[in-house]
Amino acid sequence: MGPTFMRKDGAEHAIGRKAIEPSFRPATIKEYWAPKFTAIANTLIDDLSAADEADLFSALAAPMASLSLMAMIGFRAMPWQTLAAWSQALIDGAGNYAADAEVERKAMRASADVDAAIDAVLDDHRSQPNPSILSSMVNAEPPMPLEGIRANIKVIIGGGLNEPRDAILTLVLGLLQNPA
């Protein structure tokens, strides 16, 4: 994935964290992200309401996690399955201890696709600052270098999708088992 601030200590780590911190400020979450997440959830729930039966993994949790993370990163709209596939390929590649060539090929393709998705929006985020993670990174003082942006976004994709998805399913299971 490249040089991420998660693999650094002290001042180097602090610089990386500071670069993304504006995207995660409590007021930003409350005023900017919460309405976006609510809109995503409402759309998915409306789609569920129209169905007689649904797989909550693919109809709710996976798209909710993917669409929310896409918005937070600042990518252009794409199918939620694309981000989910990138995440899985990057995770598989990071744990490819058997040096499986097909796993490596998929991870490298996902890495290149993420780089292209970043490149497609970076100038927009630079010229029109907003609460997205990419905008925070490119407009930080000092701005995060492109190599660092790419590496850190890949770590965020690899580590920021499965856990929220699984937490959503755990929450839904708990509510279904104990509606009160």
Protein Blocks (a to p, Z undefined) as FASTA:
>chain_A
ZZcfklpghjllmmmmmmmmmmmgfklmmmmmmmmmmmmmmmmmmmmmmpmbdcfklmmm
mmmmmmmmmmmnopacddfklmmmmmmmmmmmmmmmnopaklmmmmmmmmmmmmmmmmmm
mmmmmmmgcfbfklmmmmpccdddfklmmmmmmmmmmmmmmmmmmmmmmmmmmmmmmmZZ
